[in-house]
Each structure stands twice: as C-alpha cells, then as structure tokens.
Amino acid sequence: MTIDRWRGHAHPRFPDVVYPLDYGHLDNSRSSDGAEVDVFVGTARGAGVISVLLTADPRKRDVELKILLDCTPAEVEQARRFCSEVLGTGGHLVERDDLARGDRSRPGK
C-alpha cells in the first residue's frame, strides 16, 4: 500500500481539497479506471477492511471503489462525507457483514 495524500494535507492540484484521512492506493492492483484501487486509512489499527465506498464521478464518467481500512465509525463517516460533499462523487457505503449486523466491538478499539 502506498499513502500519497496524508490526513490534513491538500490535494496536489486542488489546494482547497484537504484529506480527512490518510489516502492512497493498493500497490499492484487495478480499479475500473485503470489506476490502482484507492484506500482511506484510519486510526483503528488492526481492524482491517471496515467497508467500501462505491463512488461515481459524473464529470469524469467514472465509477470507483474506495476501501476503508482500519477506520473507526467516525472516520468512515468522514470518508463518506469527503467523497460526497467535497469531491462530489457520492458514496454508497457497503459495510463488512459483522458491522452491518451491529457488531462494532472491534473497530475503533
């Protein structure tokens, strides 16, 4: 995994876009747009893949999957809001099965 945009830092081309979480990509992977699969990384070390965000960028005519790794529930919401409100790509959240059933004992510990 490579982190290329750190929590609290601006996007290299868009200084008004500040990342709420560490952001990068999974090395040696491919997303639907041909680039690596994107990943948001939170502070709940060891929690694993918490959920994914399915996003659509109508300007680029692009649909992507963004993995949320080691995120607390608050960080999941930060990532969702960032994609929806800042990037304008929406963000349909798909939670891991145990979290969708309400077992939130592991993430965020």
C-alpha positions in Angstrom: 0.0 0.0 0.0 1.2 3.5 -0.8 -0.1 6.6 1.0 0.4 9.6 -1.1 -2.1 12.1 0.5 -1.8 12.4 4.2 -4.5 13.3 6.7 -4.8 17.1 6.9 -2.9 17.8 3.7 -4.3 19.3 0.5 -4.7 17.6 -2.9 -1.6 18.4 -5.0 -3.7 20.1 -7.8 -6.6 21.4 -5.7 -5.4 23.2 -2.6 -9.0 23.6 -1.2 -9.4 19.8 -1.1 -8.0 18.7 2.3 -8.0 14.9 3.1 -9.6 13.9 6.4 -7.7 10.6 6.5 -4.6 9.1 5.0 -5.3 8.3 1.4 -3.5 6.2 -1.2 -3.8 3.1 -3.2 -3.1 -0.7 -3.1 0.1 -1.5 -4.9 -0.2 -3.8 -7.9 -4.0 -3.5 -8.1 -6.3 -2.2 -10.8 -9.5 -0.3 -10.5 -12.2 0.2 -13.1 -10.4 3.4 -14.3 -7.1 1.6 -14.8 -5.4 3.1 -11.8 -4.7 1.4 -8.5 -7.6 0.7 -6.1 -8.0 3.7 -3.7 -7.8 3.3 0.1 -8.6 5.5 3.0 -6.6 4.5 6.2 -7.9 5.3 9.6 -6.6 5.0 13.2 -8.2 1.7 14.3 -5.0 -0.3 13.6 -5.8 -4.0 13.1 -9.5 -3.5 12.4 -9.0 -4.5 8.8 -11.2 -3.6 5.9 -14.2 -2.0 7.5 -16.2 -1.1 4.4 -16.0 0.2 0.9 -17.4 3.3 -0.8 -18.8 3.0 -4.2 -18.4 6.4 -5.9 -19.4 7.9 -9.2 -17.8 10.9 -10.8 -20.2 12.3 -13.5 -17.6 14.8 -14.7 -15.0 12.0 -15.4 -17.7 9.4 -16.3 -16.0 7.2 -13.8 -17.2 4.7 -11.1 -14.7 3.6 -8.4 -14.4 1.5 -5.3 -12.6 3.0 -2.3 -11.5 0.7 0.5 -11.8 1.9 4.1 -9.1 0.2 6.1 -8.7 0.4 9.9 -11.3 3.1 10.2 -13.4 4.0 13.2 -17.1 4.6 12.7 -16.4 8.4 12.8 -13.7 8.0 10.2 -16.0 6.0 7.9 -18.4 9.0 8.1 -15.5 11.4 7.4 -14.6 9.5 4.3 -18.2 9.2 3.1 -18.8 13.0 3.6 -15.5 13.8 1.9 -16.4 11.9 -1.2 -19.9 13.1 -1.3 -19.6 16.8 -0.2 -16.0 17.7 -1.1 -15.3 15.6 -4.2 -18.9 15.4 -5.4 -18.7 11.7 -6.2 -21.3 10.5 -3.8 -20.5 7.4 -1.9 -22.7 4.4 -1.3 -21.3 2.7 1.8 -21.1 -1.1 1.9 -20.1 -2.3 5.4 -18.4 -5.5 6.4 -21.1 -8.1 7.3 -20.4 -8.2 11.1 -20.6 -4.4 11.2 -23.7 -4.2 9.2 -25.3 -6.6 11.8 -24.3 -4.2 14.5 -21.2 -5.8 15.9 -18.9 -2.8 16.3 -16.8 -4.2 19.1 -13.6 -4.5 17.1 -13.3 -1.3 15.0 -12.0 1.7 16.9 -10.5 -0.2 19.8 
